[in-house]
Amino acid sequence: MFDFLKRAAPEVKASATGPVISYQSSGRVAWSPRDVVSLTKNGFLGNPVGFRAVKLIAEAAAALPLVLQDCERRYDAHPVLDLVTRPNPVQGRAEMLEAVYAQLLLSGNAYVEAVPGGVMPGELHVLRSDRISLVPGADGWPVAYDYTVGARKVRFDMTGEFAPICHIKSFHPQDDHYGFSALQAAAVALDVHTSASRWSKALLDNAARPSGAIVYKGADGQSALSNDQYDRLVSEIEANHQGARNAGRPMLLEGGLDWKPMGFSPSDMEFQKTKESAAREIAVAFGVPPMLLGIPGDATYANYQEANRAFYRLTVLPLASKVVSALSHWLSSFSGECVELRPDLDQVPALAVERDQQWARVGSADFLSVAEKRMLLGLPRLAEE
């Protein structure tokens, strides 16, 4: 905003958190830190679009009806079903799974702890991803997980007969041990959306005055500020008039200084359109149709029902299938039975039309056997009499 006052070339800065800094006519642009804690604070706790996208996905996925089956039968009662239905005294199935999905979306990693309790775990608990660190062995595979809170650390040994931690991670092309979250992919759009909101608020608080230039008209033919005057002016500008927090703040001029407005007006800068564009990018990163978040200007889907169907088919079901498959495989190692948890697609209202069509199509295929039809519909084969 006030780079024209600087006489020397800008100093090159380096940051341990890796912010991207570019010099433009409007000032320095600094991105927020990309660690899990900062991203969660800025993108979930401090941003309504990120918050709603995560909650929408996590709650929808956690509410999916689940069935447990093997290659021969579907179980109505089973130790794995009982454990998932009531994983611990303070959480039910939906609460635990919502925490798993939310951790996966926010950090790219989800960790579930099995509390010993006999043959099957006595309880399941979701651990905070920002407190977990993986300990790789000589072969690269994890041999332990450290859970750290302040100065206290608990180590979970993964070399025993049963793994106490189930680590579910999303795909990361450049990391062998940790996943890549949708929040990281949306980080730039989150910064833009948050900054536009803060800037708009600051402009409104300060009568929406645009920026401009300070012109010095010295007395007695003096055409330039003294070094002391220059340093004082720069310090006051940097302390009181730079950044979104001070946008549009009135300035007290003295000693021959004059203010010449030269910036864009708020209407020209179109903050609202900038925010809507950033909001759409955030929704796209999470896989939520912008229409479901109430973001205007999105005409990808013909109606809300079609957008909701695409949301379940392209985002909720792949995520839920990945998580419950990993959990059932992990829990099967305790029970010794090869069973699989999977979403019951026939009980998802958003997919009712698709499932009805599939059932009709498969049912009318005379060239398929009963076993083949059941396999296509995701059902176990009938027990042989």
C-alpha positions, 0 to 999 in steps of 0.5 A: 500500500505504501511501498513508494515511501521506501527508499531502499530495495526491499529486504529478502525475508525467509520464514520457517513456516514457509509463507509465500511472499510477493511484492505488489503495488498493494503491499505484501501478501503473506499466506497463513501457516500450513501446519495442522493446528493453524489450518484447523484454526483458520480453515475450520474454526474461523471460516464458515465455508470450511466449517460447513463443508467438513461438517456436511461431509462428516455428518453425512458419512457418519449417518450412513447405515452400515452392514457387516457381512462376509462372503456367505452371510450378512450378520445381524449380531457380531462382536465387531458390530457391537463394538462399532455401535457402542465404541466407548461409554461417551460416544456412539457409532455416529459420534465416533465416525464423525470424529474420524471423518473430520480428522481425515478431512482436516489433517489427512490422517485419522487415528483410532485407538483400541483399548485392550479388553479380552479377545476384542478391544474393550473400547475404541477412541479417536485420537487427535491427529495433531498430537500423533507422530509416526515412528518408522522402522528400518524398513520404513513401516511404522513400528510405533506411534507417539501421542504427545500432550505437553511434556507427557508422551505415550507410545503405542507399540505396533510390533506386537500381535495386534496393532493398537492403532488404526491409521487411516490416511488420504493419498499424499504423493510426496509423503510416505507416512502421512496423508494430504488433507482437503484443508491443505488443498483449500488453504489458499482459497481459505486465506483469500476468503478470510482476508476478503471478509476482514478487509470488507469489515475494516472498510465498513468500519472506517467509512469504506475510504480508499487508499491513496498517496501522501504528497509533501508540500514543504514550506520555504521551497523545501521539497523533501522530508528530513530523515527524521520526518521520513522515519517517523512517517513510515513508522506511523504508517506501518503501525497504524495504517497497514493491513486489513485491520487498519484498512480505511483508517483516517490519517492525521496529516501535518507539516505540509503533507496532503492526502491524494486518493488514488485507490479503487473504491470498494465497489470496483474491488468487488469483494463479494465476488472475490469471496464467492469465488474463493468459497467455490474453490473451498467447496470444490477442494472438499468435494461439496457442490457449492449449491449445497452450501448456499453459494450463489452463481453455481449452475453445475447441477440442474437442481438441489436433488441432483447436486445432493445425489452427486455429493453422496456418490462422489464424496460421501460414499468413497470416503465412508467406504475407505474408512469402514473398510480399514476399520473392519479389516483392523478389527477382523485381526482381533476377532480372527474372522474375515468380515467387512463393514460397508455402507448399506446403499439401499437405505440411503435416501439420496440414492433411492432412485439409482438403487431402484433402477439398478435393482430393476435392471439386474432383476430383469437380466435373465442371463444372470444367475441368482448368485451373480445378481446378488453379487452385483447388488452387493449382497452375500451369496445365499448359504448352500442348503 
